[in-house]
């Protein structure tokens, strides 16, 4: 493990371990009488972040890599089935840790937010669609960025200009982006007073903007030809490139499109794994004063 990744993993493990001492209720439920796991929950999430940062989309290949190279850091390593099962049962813990790390970042207090959604493909063949356990949640949707149809879900993300996730949701491909954004804001326990939200033209709706204004949020979006000039339009191009860059980090460097999930818990765990890896990298970069963009993963991907 390279020194930068070693430092991040060590800090992350200590932070999660301390969190679970203070909040034991965040740990996955286990029988009152049973075998104590030899791999702690803090070690499990640290392993998951290392896997995402190193670009291993196959859990089997990552576990082989871990057995060969990570023994000095993890005295006990599970086999692939055990590792997969533990991850699928740790969804709530992922969410708590992501929220805690995000709130420790200086950029959490930024009053400018960016919102967008990106496809999370879950299958391509018609036979996969017909027999998939995701049927009913996943559906066909259109990706305008790539001019193609896909079958799967959409990851909705509200983030700061540094790329730090403020709120997120995984919804069907046909779910309304505006309703999902309102739900994320309503259930995210966010301080919205005085915030500005930058969105694309897909978020245009009078009632949506009205509800944002009631929550103390100003919406900036592209003008329609029939509209008068809206305030903030000159900032749109730069910040739209930022949210596209964040999506590309998740899909390109963290392999979101190759998540490999086949059931709801598996898909959720793998998406949360990528979000935790991104949040942990930003948290580490910002709190240690590293040079360069806060969302840069280059120091940790080898």
KOLGU-782526 format. One line per field, with one value per residue (C-alpha): residue number from 1; chain; residue in one letter; x, y, z. Coordinates in steps of 0.001 Angstrom, whole numbers, always signed. Layout:
N
i <- (NUM  ...)
ch <- (A  ...)
aa <- (A  ...)
xx <- (X  ...)
yy <- (Y  ...)
zz <- (Z  ...)
END
This chain:
302
i <- (1  2  3  4  5  6  7  8  9  10  11  12  13  14  15  16  17  18  19  20  21  22  23  24  25  26  27  28  29  30  31  32  33  34  35  36  37  38  39  40  41  42  43  44  45  46  47  48  49  50  51  52  53  54  55  56  57  58  59  60  61  62  63  64  65  66  67  68  69  70  71  72  73  74  75  76  77  78  79  80  81  82  83  84  85  86  87  88  89  90  91  92  93  94  95  96  97  98  99  100  101  102  103  104  105  106  107  108  109  110  111  112  113  114  115  116  117  118  119  120  121  122  123  124  125  126  127  128  129  130  131  132  133  134  135  136  137  138  139  140  141  142  143  144  145  146  147  148  149  150  151  152  153  154  155  156  157  158  159  160  161  162  163  164  165  166  167  168  169  170  171  172  173  174  175  176  177  178  179  180  181  182  183  184  185  186  187  188  189  190  191  192  193  194  195  196  197  198  199  200  201  202  203  204  205  206  207  208  209  210  211  212  213  214  215  216  217  218  219  220  221  222  223  224  225  226  227  228  229  230  231  232  233  234  235  236  237  238  239  240  241  242  243  244  245  246  247  248  249  250  251  252  253  254  255  256  257  258  259  260  261  262  263  264  265  266  267  268  269  270  271  272  273  274  275  276  277  278  279  280  281  282  283  284  285  286  287  288  289  290  291  292  293  294  295  296  297  298  299  300  301  302)
ch <- (A  A  A  A  A  A  A  A  A  A  A  A  A  A  A  A  A  A  A  A  A  A  A  A  A  A  A  A  A  A  A  A  A  A  A  A  A  A  A  A  A  A  A  A  A  A  A  A  A  A  A  A  A  A  A  A  A  A  A  A  A  A  A  A  A  A  A  A  A  A  A  A  A  A  A  A  A  A  A  A  A  A  A  A  A  A  A  A  A  A  A  A  A  A  A  A  A  A  A  A  A  A  A  A  A  A  A  A  A  A  A  A  A  A  A  A  A  A  A  A  A  A  A  A  A  A  A  A  A  A  A  A  A  A  A  A  A  A  A  A  A  A  A  A  A  A  A  A  A  A  A  A  A  A  A  A  A  A  A  A  A  A  A  A  A  A  A  A  A  A  A  A  A  A  A  A  A  A  A  A  A  A  A  A  A  A  A  A  A  A  A  A  A  A  A  A  A  A  A  A  A  A  A  A  A  A  A  A  A  A  A  A  A  A  A  A  A  A  A  A  A  A  A  A  A  A  A  A  A  A  A  A  A  A  A  A  A  A  A  A  A  A  A  A  A  A  A  A  A  A  A  A  A  A  A  A  A  A  A  A  A  A  A  A  A  A  A  A  A  A  A  A  A  A  A  A  A  A  A  A  A  A  A  A  A  A  A  A  A  A  A  A  A  A  A  A  A  A  A  A  A  A)
aa <- (X  X  X  X  X  X  X  X  X  X  X  X  X  X  X  X  X  X  X  X  X  X  X  X  X  X  X  X  X  X  X  X  X  X  X  X  X  X  X  X  X  X  X  X  X  X  X  X  X  X  X  X  X  X  X  X  X  X  X  X  X  X  X  X  X  X  X  X  X  X  X  X  X  X  X  X  X  X  X  X  X  X  X  X  X  X  X  X  X  X  X  X  X  X  X  X  X  X  X  X  X  X  X  X  X  X  X  X  X  X  X  X  X  X  X  X  X  X  X  X  X  X  X  X  X  X  X  X  X  X  X  X  X  X  X  X  X  X  X  X  X  X  X  X  X  X  X  X  X  X  X  X  X  X  X  X  X  X  X  X  X  X  X  X  X  X  X  X  X  X  X  X  X  X  X  X  X  X  X  X  X  X  X  X  X  X  X  X  X  X  X  X  X  X  X  X  X  X  X  X  X  X  X  X  X  X  X  X  X  X  X  X  X  X  X  X  X  X  X  X  X  X  X  X  X  X  X  X  X  X  X  X  X  X  X  X  X  X  X  X  X  X  X  X  X  X  X  X  X  X  X  X  X  X  X  X  X  X  X  X  X  X  X  X  X  X  X  X  X  X  X  X  X  X  X  X  X  X  X  X  X  X  X  X  X  X  X  X  X  X  X  X  X  X  X  X  X  X  X  X  X  X)
xx <- (+0  +1470  +2211  -617  -3235  -1766  -2160  -5738  -6718  -5183  -6977  -10233  -9996  -9302  -12171  -14703  -13536  -14006  -17438  -18574  -17372  -19460  -22398  -22554  -26133  -24728  -23136  -25088  -27453  -26106  -27568  -27126  -25401  -22958  -19399  -17727  -16541  -12788  -12836  -14219  -16739  -14115  -11726  -14509  -15321  -11632  -11155  -14142  -12642  -9257  -10977  -12807  -9733  -7567  -10174  -11031  -14536  -14245  -14452  -12770  -9757  -9571  -9624  -6774  -4874  -5600  -4352  -1159  -446  -2537  -1761  +424  -2586  -5378  -4372  -7642  -9170  -12433  -13025  -15131  -18566  -18056  -16775  -19733  -22261  -20781  -20876  -24520  -25500  -23592  -25703  -26760  -23219  -21972  -24501  -23617  -19889  -20365  -22449  -19925  -16903  -18725  -19580  -15915  -14868  -14462  -16347  -19453  -20248  -20236  -23558  -23363  -24690  -24747  -27406  -27513  -28260  -26278  -27276  -26343  -26770  -27861  -28290  -28202  -29774  -33526  -33142  -31356  -34155  -36812  -35249  -33437  -34286  -34080  -37153  -39749  -37096  -34792  -36381  -35556  -34395  -32698  -29223  -29080  -25336  -24568  -27707  -28649  -31232  -30235  -31877  -31137  -31245  -30135  -27820  -29052  -26378  -26238  -22645  -20492  -18123  -15332  -17268  -18270  -21595  -24189  -27125  -27682  -30388  -30663  -33939  -35531  -34458  -37832  -38058  -38594  -35334  -37097  -39148  -36065  -34075  -36805  -36880  -33094  -33254  -36236  -34762  -31091  -31193  -29587  -29253  -30681  -31044  -29191  -28031  -27879  -28615  -27247  -29114  -29583  -32711  -34229  -35012  -37280  -40695  -42449  -43642  -40127  -38575  -41315  -40661  -36929  -37560  -39709  -36746  -34441  -32746  -32161  -32264  -29946  -30701  -30433  -32859  -35514  -35763  -39172  -37920  -36336  -32714  -32413  -29804  -26588  -26539  -22878  -21849  -23690  -21085  -18227  -20264  -22067  -18613  -17842  -20810  -20061  -16498  -17761  -19948  -16974  -14885  -17540  -17994  -14455  -12037  -14347  -16008  -19595  -20846  -19152  -20616  -21664  -24665  -27502  -29850  -31020  -28699  -25739  -26347  -26890  -23732  -21599  -22909  -22386  -18881  -18014  -19600  -17664  -14401  -15009  -16042  -13079  -10614  -12084  -12144  -8507  -7357  -9160  -8279  -4588  -4195  -3049  -2344  -4625  -8378  -10010  -11662  -8384  -7878  -4595  -2477  -4510  -5270  -2094)
yy <- (+0  +3364  +5868  +8277  +5520  +4065  +7433  +7896  +4330  +4654  +7938  +6539  +3369  +5318  +7729  +4953  +2962  +6009  +6649  +3109  +3441  +6602  +5290  +1479  +1553  +2385  -1046  -3689  -5773  -9110  -11911  -11382  -14748  -15516  -15338  -11926  -10967  -11278  -8365  -5273  -2961  -209  -2558  -3648  -98  +753  -2297  -1208  +2254  +782  -1485  +1449  +3691  +964  +334  -3306  -3923  -7661  -8520  -11874  -10185  -7598  -10242  -12068  -8761  -8114  -11557  -10970  -7324  -6085  -8686  -6264  -3924  -6516  -9600  -11330  -11114  -12849  -14792  -13211  -14564  -13325  -9949  -9534  -10503  -8074  -5196  -5875  -5643  -2395  +68  +2181  +2287  +3520  +6357  +7396  +7453  +9416  +12014  +12303  +12722  +15245  +17417  +17487  +19063  +22859  +22810  +21426  +25036  +26211  +27887  +26959  +23531  +21689  +19108  +16496  +12834  +10204  +6756  +3625  +854  -2515  -4661  -4638  -7773  -8275  -11587  -9815  -7276  -10014  -12089  -9450  -9041  -5281  -5311  -2892  -566  -378  +689  +2021  +5622  +7982  +9436  +12725  +13132  +9959  +9974  +6432  +4416  +2320  -47  +655  +3438  +7025  +8356  +11808  +13938  +17332  +18388  +21437  +22879  +20821  +17659  +16863  +14940  +16884  +14594  +11636  +9210  +6128  +6054  +4472  +5746  +7445  +9131  +12884  +14721  +17681  +15574  +13539  +16721  +18019  +14702  +14757  +18269  +17467  +14272  +15259  +17365  +20221  +23870  +25421  +29083  +31313  +28477  +28645  +25575  +25331  +22933  +22172  +22811  +19483  +20998  +23706  +23802  +26691  +24651  +23204  +26663  +27893  +25077  +25799  +29462  +28521  +26499  +29514  +28190  +30246  +28266  +29105  +27300  +27956  +30373  +29308  +31364  +32618  +33774  +36989  +36850  +35035  +36044  +34051  +32793  +33686  +31134  +28209  +26947  +26672  +24991  +22640  +21437  +20863  +18568  +16692  +16264  +14857  +12366  +11409  +10817  +8417  +6662  +6804  +6580  +4792  +2548  +3271  +1938  -1417  -1882  -5497  -5451  -7842  -7350  -4243  -4589  -5316  -2336  +6  -1230  -771  +2740  +3719  +2236  +4668  +7617  +6810  +6553  +9970  +11562  +10037  +11336  +14867  +14744  +13643  +16171  +19089  +18350  +17730  +20682  +18706  +20708  +20396  +19785  +18345  +15537  +14389  +10633  +10400  +9965  +6953  +4943  +2848)
zz <- (+0  -979  +1838  +946  +883  +4081  +5860  +4644  +5593  +9058  +9786  +8450  +10537  +13749  +13033  +12333  +15355  +17614  +16085  +16847  +20427  +20817  +18765  +19094  +17746  +14306  +13974  +12002  +14128  +15310  +17463  +21198  +21408  +18636  +17402  +17582  +14063  +13667  +11202  +12945  +11298  +11154  +9353  +6988  +5855  +5571  +3323  +1230  +707  -239  -2771  -4375  -4478  -6018  -8713  -7954  -9287  -8565  -4878  -5526  -7139  -4358  -1625  -3394  -3546  +139  +1195  -771  +138  +3077  +5756  +7795  +8198  +8513  +10541  +9585  +6123  +5179  +1994  -738  +390  +3946  +2768  +408  +3088  +5620  +3105  +2194  +5866  +6511  +4522  +7496  +8868  +5483  +5603  +9150  +8398  +5151  +7005  +9849  +7559  +5352  +8346  +9397  +6072  +5844  +2521  +4276  +5259  +1631  +809  -2879  -3904  -7216  -8083  -10830  -11461  -13330  -14645  -12710  -15260  -13848  -16947  -20745  -22160  -22274  -20429  -17564  -17324  -17247  -14458  -12403  -8702  -9328  -11580  -10269  -8859  -11855  -15131  -18578  -18743  -21159  -20664  -22578  -21978  -23937  -26135  -25161  -23286  -20274  -17804  -14172  -11597  -11196  -8518  -7498  -5879  -4191  -3607  -2903  -5554  -3957  -4845  -1258  -1165  +828  +45  -2255  -3308  -5499  -7420  -10455  -13852  -14396  -10980  -11254  -10560  -8931  -6528  -5612  -4953  -2642  -789  -331  +1093  +3336  +4823  +4805  +8009  +6077  +7031  +3861  +4858  +2422  +147  -3630  -5753  -9310  -11584  -15263  -17318  -16258  -12863  -14278  -12594  -10901  -7905  -7446  -7335  -5004  -2524  -2645  -1934  +1060  +2382  +1950  -1216  -4366  -7624  -10517  -13781  -17528  -19152  -21587  -24769  -23671  -20262  -19109  -18085  -14746  -12137  -11834  -15405  -15928  -13264  -14827  -17263  -14775  -12064  -14448  -15492  -11806  -11163  -14385  -13143  -9828  -11705  -13857  -10715  -9438  -12777  -14172  -11252  -8799  -11427  -10425  -13756  -13074  -9594  -10253  -7893  -8714  -5754  -3873  -847  -3126  -5407  -2435  -683  -3799  -4488  -844  -1021  -3858  -2067  +1102  -845  -2456  +842  +2709  +104  +253  +4077  +4194  +1583  +3198  +6821  +6069  +3700  +659  -2496  -5500  -5876  -2774  -4770  -6389  -5956  -7844  -4721  -3589  -6745  -6898)
END
